[in-house]
Amino acid sequence: MRQDQPAADGYADRMADTPPGSPLPSSPAPTAPSVGEAPRMPLRRLGWRRFLVLAGVVLFIAACAVFMVFTLGQSLGAQALLIGVAAAILPVPVLVACFLWLDRYEPEPLKYLVFCFAWGAFVSTAASLTVNDFAAGRFADWGLPDALTGVLVAPFVEELTKALGPILLLVFRRREWSGITDGLVYCGLSAVGFAMVENILYLGGLGYASGADRYGPVTGIQQVISIFILRILLFGFAHPLFTSMTGIGLGIAARTADRRVRVLAPIAGLLLAMMLHGTWNLLPTLTQATGEALIMLYGFLGLMVPVFFGTVGLAVWLRAWEGRLTERTLPDYVRAGWLSPPEVAALSSLGRRHAARSWARRVAGDAGVRAMRGYQSAATRLALLRDGTLRGLDRKPADQERTAREERELLDAISAYRSFFVGRDPQAPTGVWDGSRYHLRFPDGTQRPVAAPDEPVVPIPVVLAPAPPPVGYAPPGWPGLRPAAPWPPGHP
């Protein structure tokens, strides 16, 4: 399926005549790799500045982790701490898996996911514990109830510190954000980390330590089970739900060129997260003060349940939208001769992507699956990059140059991954895609044109013929880009 060398050279010659800054570059496809060797995306070198920043971040998070372990150990005792850790870790894999499920189309780098989780677990908890203890002490000195800390202080400091890690990612690694889905994932993992450490405090201290000190270890274990059911099984979604409001705001800011939206959307999301958190903490306070248990029930059913299902529905819709993004943006590359319609259609849903990987395993084994995964990842990143260009996210010349360089790298990688499947499927006829139809050569020696299928589920292994250069495209970063020609009839 890769472009042969003469076709790529001819296309490059014609593209040389297009205006500078054309957003659809041409490049000779790399040589097909040897059998059993899947191509890889080029790795970026880690300079000394980036190394120092990375080392500083790791040391800072590690210092906060040591602080939290020491503080919890001093407060709970070794036995209660271990029991609290064991119980608090149990729901973490389930919650993390839910957020990784959202991130299936374009998985984020593992280092950023770990950073957000560790930030919430150690940095946010260390800052929040310090501020909350200070506020509780001041309220006690003033003769005010300690419950005010949970209503007036904790929601603000906890939501701010949980969001600070993802905010740093947005400021310094904006290109790693593909939209609201990434905001939900980054902020959700930060909240899961925070909730895990907070649950250690509740399960180990309020649960085991208090029960064991009064009535013995058996009572302590019973209280741990009770708190686990109430706090984790029933209300374990609370922290991720609150912080997801901030994630929505950050995701909106990441995919807009309007500077006002970039500032106001995260602020609005953060304020909404604080208000939800404060309201949630207010409900048990009012219930205890009035003795009316219905306050908690009405608040849970009337506020938290609708917000929870609304957020889940939004997340599921966004997940499907991210899959359909390839169908909206990659046709530009079909018209430019880089892709064929079945390749775009095979990226539009997780079911079709799975079918493509199964096909790759059949024709090229395990290495073929790895190549197909790389192909799908590179194509999704290309769609997001193209979408950002159309949105006008790259205002500075340096950003536009970087986008052009990343686009070329992704196109080269796609060609390399595609070349892994050329000639590997004995059941597929030899063919050429000319930009509108296939020209297939059948086993009897005949050759005839065939229109693009309506519902392809795997990339058809054909050579991409030289295509006319794109006409009527604006330079990268210009709004209002329009295709040069209509999509071929009968496309999927």
TISE-155573 format. One line per field, with one value per residue (C-alpha): z, y, x negated. Coordinates in Angstrom, 2 decimals. Layout:
N
zz [Z,...] $
yy [Y,...] $
xx [X,...] $
//
This chain:
492
zz [0.00,0.07,-2.66,-5.04,-5.57,-9.05,-7.94,-4.86,-6.85,-9.44,-6.76,-4.96,-8.19,-8.63,-5.00,-5.39,-7.60,-4.91,-2.77,0.25,3.46,1.83,4.64,2.77,2.10,-0.16,0.69,-0.80,1.23,3.22,2.17,3.39,6.53,6.64,7.52,11.26,11.95,12.56,11.95,14.85,15.32,15.66,19.25,20.39,22.13,25.78,26.10,29.31,30.05,29.70,31.79,34.60,34.51,34.56,37.44,39.36,38.90,39.98,43.08,44.01,43.76,45.64,48.43,48.72,48.80,51.64,53.50,53.15,54.22,57.26,58.19,57.81,59.63,62.56,62.66,62.13,63.22,61.13,61.39,60.60,57.74,56.12,56.46,55.05,52.10,51.31,51.35,49.53,46.64,45.80,43.73,42.00,39.11,38.29,38.26,36.29,33.76,33.24,32.29,30.10,28.33,27.37,25.97,23.54,20.25,20.97,24.16,25.99,26.86,29.94,31.60,31.57,32.96,35.78,36.42,36.86,39.13,41.26,41.40,42.80,45.15,46.75,45.79,46.02,49.23,50.88,50.06,50.96,54.25,55.27,54.37,55.84,59.14,59.31,58.60,61.16,63.77,63.02,63.17,66.53,67.88,66.82,68.42,65.09,64.23,62.47,59.80,58.23,57.01,54.86,53.42,53.06,52.68,51.51,48.24,47.06,47.98,46.97,43.56,42.86,43.76,41.95,38.80,39.01,37.60,34.45,34.13,34.04,31.32,29.33,29.66,28.82,26.73,25.01,21.91,23.97,24.52,21.94,23.63,26.42,26.50,27.50,30.10,31.63,31.60,33.07,35.72,36.46,37.16,39.39,41.33,41.59,43.08,45.53,46.54,47.10,49.66,51.29,51.63,53.45,56.05,56.44,56.28,58.40,60.89,61.20,60.42,61.87,64.35,66.11,66.28,67.42,70.11,71.62,71.13,69.58,66.13,65.13,65.53,63.65,60.69,60.81,60.63,57.71,55.82,56.61,55.47,52.37,51.34,52.04,50.90,48.03,46.64,46.88,46.59,45.14,41.99,43.91,43.54,39.86,39.16,40.78,39.05,35.70,35.58,35.53,32.91,30.63,30.93,30.25,27.27,25.75,26.26,24.60,21.30,20.80,19.27,21.19,24.02,26.08,25.97,26.86,30.10,30.98,30.25,32.82,35.41,34.87,35.08,38.26,39.93,39.02,40.49,43.71,44.00,43.44,45.98,48.53,48.07,48.51,51.74,52.95,52.69,55.59,57.67,57.29,57.87,61.14,62.29,61.58,62.10,58.78,56.79,53.79,53.13,52.20,50.15,48.24,47.62,46.30,44.03,42.97,42.34,42.25,40.30,37.40,37.24,37.29,34.46,32.48,32.71,31.80,28.80,27.69,28.05,25.97,23.27,23.19,22.84,19.75,18.44,18.64,16.46,13.90,13.80,11.38,8.96,9.05,8.66,6.94,3.62,2.90,2.76,0.53,-2.01,-1.72,-2.41,1.01,2.02,0.40,1.50,3.13,5.31,6.62,7.10,8.97,11.60,12.38,15.16,17.64,16.02,12.64,14.20,15.87,12.54,10.90,13.59,13.11,9.39,10.05,12.31,9.59,6.87,8.88,12.29,15.59,13.90,11.63,14.65,16.09,12.75,12.51,16.05,15.16,11.94,13.77,16.43,13.87,11.76,14.81,15.80,12.23,12.36,15.63,14.22,11.12,13.25,15.30,12.10,10.88,14.25,13.99,17.13,15.75,15.65,15.95,13.04,15.29,16.13,12.45,11.59,14.35,13.13,9.59,10.88,12.97,10.03,7.83,10.51,10.90,7.14,6.79,9.67,8.14,4.84,6.68,8.65,5.49,3.59,6.11,4.57,0.86,-0.88,2.36,1.69,-1.02,-1.00,-2.11,-5.79,-6.89,-7.26,-7.51,-5.95,-8.29,-5.94,-7.00,-7.96,-7.60,-10.59,-9.60,-11.40,-10.91,-11.00,-14.60,-15.72,-16.32,-14.86,-14.32,-12.21,-9.01,-6.91,-3.22,-1.12,1.10,4.27,4.25,7.51,6.68,4.63,1.05,0.27,-2.87,-4.19,-4.00,-7.49,-8.03,-7.34,-8.54,-6.16,-3.79,-5.06,-2.99,0.40,2.81,4.65,8.02,10.74,8.37,9.12,6.48,4.63,1.94,-0.06,-3.61,-5.05,-3.88,-2.24,-4.74,-5.13,-3.04,-0.43,2.99] $
yy [0.00,2.44,4.91,3.61,5.83,7.24,8.18,9.96,11.82,13.04,14.21,16.04,17.85,19.11,20.10,22.21,24.52,25.15,28.32,28.27,27.05,24.60,22.51,19.21,18.40,15.71,13.38,10.21,7.27,5.50,2.13,-0.76,-2.34,-5.88,-8.72,-8.94,-5.35,-2.82,0.84,3.25,6.94,8.97,9.63,13.14,13.74,14.77,17.94,18.97,21.65,19.22,16.73,19.27,20.20,16.52,15.81,18.79,17.68,14.13,15.31,17.71,15.02,12.58,15.12,15.59,11.81,11.47,14.28,12.57,9.15,10.67,12.76,9.90,7.54,9.94,10.51,6.97,4.63,1.97,-0.65,1.72,3.22,-0.18,-1.16,2.20,1.87,-1.67,-0.66,2.65,1.09,-1.43,0.91,2.70,0.21,0.38,4.18,4.47,1.92,4.04,7.08,5.04,3.69,7.26,7.67,4.74,6.66,8.75,7.46,10.11,9.53,7.39,9.88,12.57,10.20,9.16,12.81,13.79,10.83,11.44,15.18,14.58,11.84,13.66,17.33,18.19,16.21,17.72,21.27,20.64,18.93,21.82,24.53,22.64,22.04,25.70,26.81,24.36,25.78,29.34,28.42,26.71,29.81,31.91,29.52,28.44,24.84,22.69,21.80,25.22,23.96,21.33,23.82,27.07,26.05,22.44,22.71,25.69,24.56,20.92,21.68,24.30,22.04,19.02,21.09,22.72,19.69,19.45,23.25,23.02,20.39,22.68,25.62,23.75,20.82,22.25,20.14,17.02,18.14,16.94,18.53,17.93,14.19,14.82,17.33,14.69,12.11,14.33,15.94,12.66,10.86,13.71,13.42,9.63,10.04,12.63,10.47,7.47,9.26,10.95,7.56,6.29,8.97,8.07,4.28,4.07,6.85,7.33,3.64,1.28,3.41,4.93,1.60,-0.40,2.11,2.00,-1.55,-3.60,-4.67,-6.44,-3.25,-1.38,-3.74,-3.47,0.30,0.05,-2.09,0.33,3.37,1.51,0.74,4.25,6.36,4.31,2.02,4.56,7.92,7.03,9.05,12.35,13.70,12.72,14.22,17.56,17.89,16.85,20.25,21.83,19.29,20.37,23.98,23.14,20.97,23.82,26.19,23.75,23.68,27.34,30.21,32.84,34.16,35.14,31.60,30.24,32.23,32.18,28.51,27.07,29.65,28.78,25.06,25.50,27.61,25.05,22.28,24.27,24.94,21.28,20.20,22.77,21.79,18.12,18.86,21.05,18.28,16.09,19.21,20.31,16.76,16.54,20.02,19.52,15.78,15.52,12.62,13.55,16.55,14.20,11.99,14.88,16.48,13.23,12.41,15.96,17.25,14.65,11.92,14.21,15.81,12.39,10.92,14.15,14.08,10.38,11.01,13.89,11.76,8.93,11.38,13.01,9.61,8.89,12.41,11.85,8.76,10.67,13.42,11.32,11.25,15.05,15.98,13.16,13.43,16.42,13.94,11.61,14.40,15.13,11.50,10.47,8.23,6.24,6.32,2.86,3.91,6.86,4.75,2.08,4.66,5.96,3.52,1.21,-1.77,-0.99,-0.39,-3.77,-5.37,-3.68,-5.05,-8.53,-8.24,-7.04,-10.02,-12.37,-10.95,-9.95,-11.60,-9.86,-7.34,-6.45,-5.74,-3.45,-1.66,-1.27,0.13,2.61,3.47,4.13,6.22,8.31,8.82,9.97,12.38,13.67,14.29,16.20,18.20,19.05,20.01,22.34,23.96,24.56,26.04,28.50,27.31,28.05,31.82,32.17,31.32,28.99,27.05,26.83,25.50,22.94,21.87,21.48,19.40,17.17,16.78,15.61,13.20,11.73,11.37,9.66,7.36,6.54,5.67,3.48,1.68,1.22,-0.22,-3.03,-4.49,-4.14,-7.49,-9.37,-10.27,-12.98,-12.56,-8.91,-7.96,-5.64,-2.11,1.58,4.40,7.43,9.80,8.90,5.21,1.99,0.32,-3.33,-6.15,-9.46,-12.99,-13.54,-10.60,-8.16,-4.68,-2.41,0.62,0.07,2.74,3.09,0.64,2.00,0.20,-0.82,-2.23,-2.69,-0.61,-1.93,-2.68,-0.59,1.73,5.42,6.89,10.43,12.89,16.46,19.05,20.61,23.88,26.51,25.71,28.45,28.39,26.63,28.52,30.34,29.83,28.91,26.23,24.58,21.44,21.90,19.29,17.49,14.09,11.22,9.87,6.84,7.43,5.82] $
xx [0.00,-2.89,-3.65,-6.24,-9.28,-8.44,-4.94,-6.25,-8.90,-6.38,-4.00,-6.82,-7.75,-4.20,-3.89,-7.03,-4.97,-2.34,-2.47,-4.83,-3.29,-0.90,0.53,0.38,-3.29,-4.60,-7.41,-8.88,-7.73,-10.45,-11.72,-9.64,-11.09,-12.31,-9.98,-9.30,-10.35,-7.60,-8.48,-8.54,-7.89,-11.10,-12.11,-12.88,-16.16,-16.07,-18.13,-19.83,-17.22,-14.35,-16.30,-16.75,-13.06,-12.07,-14.43,-13.08,-9.49,-10.28,-12.15,-9.36,-6.68,-8.92,-9.42,-5.66,-5.21,-7.72,-5.96,-2.58,-3.89,-5.58,-2.51,-0.05,-2.37,-2.68,1.08,2.37,-0.38,-2.04,0.71,3.57,1.55,0.97,4.64,5.72,3.34,4.51,8.18,7.73,5.81,8.55,10.78,7.89,7.40,11.13,11.23,7.99,9.29,12.43,10.36,8.01,11.11,11.96,8.46,8.54,8.49,5.42,3.73,1.76,-1.91,-2.25,-4.57,-1.89,0.73,-1.62,-2.48,1.18,1.92,-1.17,-0.46,3.01,1.85,-1.07,-1.39,2.30,2.84,-0.24,0.85,4.49,3.66,1.42,3.96,6.93,5.11,4.15,7.73,9.15,6.80,7.88,11.56,10.98,9.22,12.20,14.66,16.17,17.14,14.58,17.16,16.58,13.21,14.88,17.38,15.45,11.80,11.36,13.34,11.32,7.83,8.39,9.88,7.23,4.32,5.78,6.16,2.74,0.92,3.09,2.89,-0.90,-0.60,1.68,-0.72,-3.91,-2.59,0.47,-0.14,0.48,4.09,6.60,9.62,12.11,11.42,7.82,9.01,11.27,8.47,5.75,7.95,9.71,6.44,5.30,8.55,8.22,4.75,6.04,9.00,6.74,4.57,7.57,9.23,6.14,6.75,10.43,10.07,6.96,7.71,11.46,11.99,9.42,7.46,10.48,12.34,9.32,8.41,11.91,13.14,10.35,9.09,12.32,14.33,11.65,11.98,15.77,15.53,13.10,15.63,18.46,16.50,15.30,18.88,20.17,17.25,15.82,18.50,21.33,19.57,16.18,16.94,17.17,13.61,13.23,16.66,15.80,12.45,13.87,15.58,12.13,11.06,13.89,12.80,9.16,10.13,12.15,9.23,6.82,8.73,9.64,7.72,9.74,7.58,10.60,11.95,8.52,8.64,12.33,13.10,10.63,11.73,15.40,14.67,12.63,15.32,17.97,15.81,15.39,19.12,20.03,17.43,18.59,22.23,21.35,19.49,22.36,24.96,23.69,23.07,26.68,27.89,25.97,27.01,30.73,31.08,32.90,31.44,33.58,31.32,28.49,30.81,32.36,29.00,27.57,30.51,31.27,27.75,25.00,26.81,27.86,24.42,22.77,24.85,24.61,20.82,20.66,22.91,20.71,17.58,19.06,20.20,16.76,15.13,17.22,16.59,12.84,13.25,15.32,12.71,10.66,13.60,13.81,10.15,8.28,10.20,7.91,5.04,7.07,7.45,3.73,2.82,1.58,4.49,7.29,10.97,10.98,8.05,10.05,13.18,11.21,10.23,13.71,14.66,12.99,14.72,13.22,9.81,10.00,10.95,7.97,5.63,7.09,6.46,2.91,2.27,3.51,1.29,-1.81,-1.70,-2.46,-4.73,-1.82,0.38,-2.28,-2.57,1.21,1.38,-1.32,0.48,3.75,2.06,0.16,3.31,5.29,2.54,2.48,6.24,5.88,2.99,5.01,8.00,5.80,4.54,8.07,8.98,6.10,4.31,0.85,0.50,-3.26,-5.58,-7.55,-4.37,-3.44,-6.89,-6.64,-3.21,-4.54,-7.45,-5.18,-2.82,-5.70,-6.90,-3.41,-2.93,-6.28,-5.42,-2.03,-3.72,-6.22,-3.53,-1.43,-4.38,-4.47,-1.31,-2.17,-1.86,-1.22,2.44,2.76,6.56,6.45,6.02,3.24,4.56,3.84,5.86,5.95,7.77,11.30,11.38,9.43,7.79,7.61,5.82,7.57,6.06,7.26,5.11,7.96,7.85,10.83,11.77,13.76,15.46,14.61,16.67,19.39,18.41,14.73,13.40,9.72,7.27,7.15,3.48,3.06,0.39,1.23,0.86,-0.45,2.37,2.88,1.49,4.05,5.51,7.24,5.76,4.80,1.46,1.40,3.21,5.58,9.28,11.80,9.80,11.92,11.26,10.07,12.43,15.55,15.26,15.55,19.10,19.95,17.26,17.83] $
//
